[in-house]
Amino acid sequence: MRSGLFPLRIGVDTGGTFTDFIAVWGKRLISFKVPSTPQAPAQAILTGLSRILKELGPAGAPLEIVHGTTVATNTLLERKGARTALVTTAGFEDVIEIGRQARPSLYNLAVERPAPLVPRHLRFGVRERVTADAKIIEPLAAHQLEWLVGKLRRAGVESVAISLLFSFANPTHERAVAEAVAALGLPLSVAHRLLPEYREYERTSTVVINAYLAPRVGRYLEELSAGLKDLLGTKRQERSKVTKAARPYRLRIMQSSGGSISAEIAAQEPVRTLLSGPAGGVVAASCIAELAGVGDVISFDMGGTSTDVALCRGAARTTNEALITGLPVAVPVLDIHTVGAGGGSIAYVDAGGALRVGPESAGADPGPACYGVGTRPTVTDANLVLGRFAGGGLLSGEMKLNSARAAWVLDELAANMSRASRKRVTRSEAALGVIRVTNANMERALRLVSVERGYDPRRFTLLSFGGAGPLHAAALASALHIPRVLIPVNPGTFSALGVLLAEVVKDYSQTVMLAVAAGERLPDKVEQGFAVLERQAISDLRGEGFTAAQLRLQRLLAMRYRGQSFELEVAWGGNAIEAFHRAHRERYGHADATGTVEIVNLRLRGIGITAKPQLQAARRLSRLQAQPQYQAAVHLGQRVVRVPVYDRKLLKAGMRLASPAVIIEYGSTTLVPPGWQARVDRWHNLILNLTSA
């Protein structure tokens, strides 16, 4: 993508309610939201891009679009993927159903495991056998391939997953199967290409998920690319009155690991995009925390449909042991925990008379009742009834809120609560109950990533973003005794900023199973294995246009003590063994410096350095007290209090705000409750400090 102009870079994050945009060209930046279009996600993106080109689009400048998408996530959650076949070694057809024979809930007598993505009649075993040390002890016969192709053709499948036993050690047979099946013209997901690591169940599950997602994600990206070409070509034609020639552009997709990949790779390996949307917010949270100098943070992203939390000690932790909808995914993903609590989460009284909120969401269609169409009470409706939007609408007034409709659905909820409890519940009491239940759900998520993993939340800053997050952040921080909350600039579109801050990342791995006794140095095979992976990474990244100066290679080792079942990941280097002992002591409370360490997997991150938005700090700090625009009546606990309302765009770095207060802005609203003080730091972040318990 060559042009005399530097590129217009656009970050896009598709959520359940809104699709968020941040566009950067030089020192100019615009940020906005448009309603999501769940039935045709590309439509909202094209609408937003059209607006950007009108407001900011310099003629002829190439576009770089980085997109956080929920298509893969929703496809898996809704079980709307392709009719998929699994090809494996004969006798291992049921590995995705047997799993590790572990009960998901040990004491639940009625436990139900998630149904496998591939039904039994679409699992095909071919007679072949490779040993763990790569020896072929049963060759793959040609007639087996002919039989397989015929079976697949008659089954009418749309996608094929291929995962043979020990193909990570010797992929000869798997290559032969892939070559034969390729004649059918179907999307193929092949284990030794996607995940050449041991653990049959996790590898097969990952490959099956990839195959299940590939057709739908591929179609979506094709539709989006076609729409982009039409939009950009048409705009060029309108300006120049010449033949339709599209402006040059590059489309990248955010990965679950916190880096982006090309749309072409994402279409082939959609399993890497399952946490595409939330990953952008975590990347941005780590970056802003470092700039602001607040130390370690817990990111808290509350949107319209869900809440995503992650603990970031410097950078967020990645894992290869994720479970998504109960299915293992062994490619790298950021360690993000998600709960079904968002602004659109629906409140109801269950059969036992208890108030519940979520996980069902009103989403973008019909949306909360206060948007004008919905008929069921949501968290957003409760906040509106409690006055926490301070009389304003959403999106700086572009989106009006229907207070009467919100009051109506909360009255209905209050009536249901009254019948269940046999005592009168008022509208405001019902709304406060919705907020308390929602906060309890999110508090559990925050405890899971901190307290339950041995981290003291009092040593962290809660970094809150998402359209709904800043309304709830201080209450959650108080519950966990977190002393400080940071709300970044443009919190409503913060994840879109994160995808622009992300590097291009390609992950490579290889199982090696090398034992290192105490006092020994790393075997030569480690260096040799990394050399192979690095050649591939350099070739792939150079093929995407990165120069040698823009490349970074990060070596990682997955290690364990001999006899253990799971590994810890440490950075490669001369002190890798010592680093493993330290990591083991930190994670489990003990280490064995005299024990034999086993290097299970070599992992390499190939990183292509991208251009970043230039975030500017204020040169001077104002000593003035911020002046409110007006006052509004807000329910704070059992009291209604008139509080000052501030317009965030008028706040200058260094200003302090009276509390309690409400701070309004385009993409979000912040509530500063009693016991908290608010100020604006030099990076224009809102900093809330706890002053009393």
Secondary structure as the mmCIF struct_conf table of DSSP 4:
data_model
#
loop_
_struct_conf.conf_type_id
_struct_conf.id
_struct_conf.beg_label_comp_id
_struct_conf.beg_label_asym_id
_struct_conf.beg_label_seq_id
_struct_conf.end_label_comp_id
_struct_conf.end_label_asym_id
_struct_conf.end_label_seq_id
BEND BEND1 GLY A 4 LEU A 5
HELX_LH_PP_P HELX_LH_PP_P1 PHE A 6 PRO A 7
STRN STRN1 LEU A 8 THR A 14
BEND BEND2 GLY A 16 THR A 17
STRN STRN2 PHE A 18 TRP A 25
TURN_TY1_P TURN_TY1_P1 GLY A 26 LYS A 27
STRN STRN3 ARG A 28 PRO A 35
TURN_TY1_P TURN_TY1_P2 PRO A 38 GLN A 39
BEND BEND3 ALA A 40 ALA A 40
HELX_RH_AL_P HELX_RH_AL_P1 PRO A 41 GLU A 55
TURN_TY1_P TURN_TY1_P3 LEU A 56 LEU A 56
TURN_TY1_P TURN_TY1_P4 ALA A 59 GLY A 60
STRN STRN4 LEU A 63 GLY A 68
HELX_RH_AL_P HELX_RH_AL_P2 VAL A 71 GLU A 78
TURN_TY1_P TURN_TY1_P5 ARG A 79 ARG A 79
STRN STRN5 THR A 84 THR A 89
TURN_TY1_P TURN_TY1_P6 ALA A 90 GLY A 91
TURN_TY1_P TURN_TY1_P7 GLU A 93 ASP A 94
HELX_RH_AL_P HELX_RH_AL_P3 VAL A 95 ILE A 98
TURN_TY1_P TURN_TY1_P8 GLY A 99 ARG A 100
BEND BEND4 PRO A 104 SER A 105
TURN_TY1_P TURN_TY1_P9 LEU A 106 TYR A 107
TURN_TY1_P TURN_TY1_P10 LEU A 109 ALA A 110
HELX_LH_PP_P HELX_LH_PP_P2 ARG A 113 PRO A 116
BEND BEND5 LEU A 117 VAL A 118
HELX_RH_3T_P HELX_RH_3T_P1 ARG A 120 LEU A 122
STRN STRN6 ARG A 123 VAL A 126
BEND BEND6 ARG A 127 ARG A 127
STRN STRN7 ARG A 129 VAL A 130
TURN_TY1_P TURN_TY1_P11 ALA A 132 ASP A 133
BEND BEND7 ALA A 134 ALA A 134
STRN STRN8 ILE A 136 GLU A 138
HELX_LH_PP_P HELX_LH_PP_P3 PRO A 139 ALA A 141
HELX_RH_AL_P HELX_RH_AL_P4 ALA A 142 ALA A 155
TURN_TY1_P TURN_TY1_P12 GLY A 156 GLY A 156
BEND BEND8 GLU A 158 GLU A 158
STRN STRN9 SER A 159 SER A 163
TURN_TY1_P TURN_TY1_P13 LEU A 165 ALA A 169
HELX_RH_AL_P HELX_RH_AL_P5 THR A 172 VAL A 181
HELX_RH_3T_P HELX_RH_3T_P2 ALA A 182 LEU A 184
STRN STRN10 LEU A 188 VAL A 190
HELX_RH_AL_P HELX_RH_AL_P6 ALA A 191 LEU A 194
BEND BEND9 TYR A 198 TYR A 198
HELX_RH_AL_P HELX_RH_AL_P7 GLU A 200 SER A 240
BEND BEND10 VAL A 242 THR A 243
HELX_LH_PP_P HELX_LH_PP_P4 ALA A 246 PRO A 248
STRN STRN11 TYR A 249 MET A 254
TURN_TY1_P TURN_TY1_P14 SER A 256 SER A 257
BEND BEND11 GLY A 258 GLY A 258
STRN STRN12 SER A 260 SER A 262
HELX_RH_AL_P HELX_RH_AL_P8 ALA A 263 GLN A 268
HELX_RH_3T_P HELX_RH_3T_P3 PRO A 270 THR A 273
TURN_TY1_P TURN_TY1_P15 LEU A 274 LEU A 275
HELX_RH_AL_P HELX_RH_AL_P9 SER A 276 ALA A 292
TURN_TY1_P TURN_TY1_P16 GLY A 293 GLY A 293
BEND BEND12 ASP A 296 ASP A 296
STRN STRN13 VAL A 297 MET A 302
BEND BEND13 GLY A 304 THR A 305
STRN STRN14 THR A 307 CYS A 312
BEND BEND14 ARG A 313 ALA A 315
STRN STRN15 ALA A 316 ALA A 316
STRN STRN16 THR A 318 THR A 319
BEND BEND15 ASN A 320 ASN A 320
STRN STRN17 ALA A 322 ILE A 324
TURN_TY1_P TURN_TY1_P17 THR A 325 GLY A 326
STRN STRN18 LEU A 327 VAL A 329
BEND BEND16 VAL A 331 VAL A 331
STRN STRN19 VAL A 333 LEU A 334
STRN STRN20 HIS A 337 VAL A 339
BEND BEND17 GLY A 340 GLY A 340
BEND BEND18 GLY A 342 GLY A 342
TURN_TY1_P TURN_TY1_P18 GLY A 343 GLY A 344
STRN STRN21 SER A 345 VAL A 349
TURN_TY1_P TURN_TY1_P19 ALA A 351 GLY A 352
BEND BEND19 GLY A 353 GLY A 353
STRN STRN22 LEU A 355 SER A 361
TURN_TY1_P TURN_TY1_P20 GLY A 363 PRO A 366
HELX_RH_3T_P HELX_RH_3T_P4 ALA A 369 TYR A 371
TURN_TY1_P TURN_TY1_P21 GLY A 372 GLY A 372
BEND BEND20 VAL A 373 VAL A 373
BEND BEND21 ARG A 376 ARG A 376
STRN STRN23 THR A 378 THR A 378
HELX_RH_AL_P HELX_RH_AL_P10 VAL A 379 VAL A 385
TURN_TY1_P TURN_TY1_P22 LEU A 386 GLY A 391
STRN STRN24 LEU A 394 LEU A 394
TURN_TY1_P TURN_TY1_P23 LEU A 395 GLU A 398
STRN STRN25 MET A 399 MET A 399
HELX_RH_AL_P HELX_RH_AL_P11 SER A 403 SER A 421
TURN_TY1_P TURN_TY1_P24 ARG A 422 ARG A 422
BEND BEND22 LYS A 423 LYS A 423
HELX_RH_AL_P HELX_RH_AL_P12 ARG A 427 VAL A 449
TURN_TY1_P TURN_TY1_P25 SER A 450 SER A 450
HELX_RH_3T_P HELX_RH_3T_P5 VAL A 451 ARG A 453
TURN_TY1_P TURN_TY1_P26 GLY A 454 GLY A 454
HELX_RH_3T_P HELX_RH_3T_P6 PRO A 457 ARG A 459
BEND BEND23 PHE A 460 PHE A 460
STRN STRN26 THR A 461 PHE A 465
BEND BEND24 GLY A 466 ALA A 468
HELX_RH_AL_P HELX_RH_AL_P13 GLY A 469 LEU A 480
TURN_TY1_P TURN_TY1_P27 HIS A 481 HIS A 481
STRN STRN27 ARG A 484 ILE A 487
BEND BEND25 VAL A 489 ASN A 490
HELX_RH_3T_P HELX_RH_3T_P7 PRO A 491 THR A 493
HELX_RH_AL_P HELX_RH_AL_P14 PHE A 494 LEU A 501
HELX_LH_PP_P HELX_LH_PP_P5 ALA A 502 GLU A 503
STRN STRN28 VAL A 504 VAL A 516
TURN_TY1_P TURN_TY1_P28 ALA A 518 GLY A 519
HELX_LH_PP_P HELX_LH_PP_P6 GLU A 520 PRO A 523
HELX_RH_AL_P HELX_RH_AL_P15 ASP A 524 GLY A 543
TURN_TY1_P TURN_TY1_P29 GLU A 544 GLY A 545
HELX_RH_3T_P HELX_RH_3T_P8 ALA A 548 GLN A 550
STRN STRN29 LEU A 551 TYR A 561
TURN_TY1_P TURN_TY1_P30 ARG A 562 GLY A 563
BEND BEND26 SER A 565 PHE A 566
STRN STRN30 LEU A 568 ALA A 571
BEND BEND27 GLY A 573 GLY A 573
TURN_TY1_P TURN_TY1_P31 GLY A 574 ASN A 575
HELX_RH_AL_P HELX_RH_AL_P16 ALA A 576 TYR A 588
BEND BEND28 GLY A 589 GLY A 589
TURN_TY1_P TURN_TY1_P32 ALA A 593 THR A 594
BEND BEND29 GLY A 595 GLY A 595
HELX_LH_PP_P HELX_LH_PP_P7 THR A 596 THR A 596
STRN STRN31 VAL A 597 GLY A 608
BEND BEND30 ARG A 619 ARG A 620
BEND BEND31 LEU A 624 LEU A 624
STRN STRN32 GLN A 625 GLN A 625
HELX_LH_PP_P HELX_LH_PP_P8 ALA A 626 ALA A 626
BEND BEND32 GLN A 629 GLN A 629
STRN STRN33 TYR A 630 LEU A 636
TURN_TY1_P TURN_TY1_P33 GLY A 637 GLN A 638
STRN STRN34 ARG A 639 ASP A 647
HELX_RH_3T_P HELX_RH_3T_P9 ARG A 648 LEU A 650
TURN_TY1_P TURN_TY1_P34 ALA A 653 GLY A 654
STRN STRN35 ARG A 656 LEU A 657
BEND BEND33 SER A 659 PRO A 660
STRN STRN36 ALA A 661 ILE A 664
BEND BEND34 TYR A 666 GLY A 667
STRN STRN37 THR A 669 VAL A 672
TURN_TY1_P TURN_TY1_P35 PRO A 674 GLY A 675
STRN STRN38 TRP A 676 VAL A 680
TURN_TY1_P TURN_TY1_P36 ARG A 682 TRP A 683
BEND BEND35 HIS A 684 HIS A 684
STRN STRN39 LEU A 686 LEU A 690
#
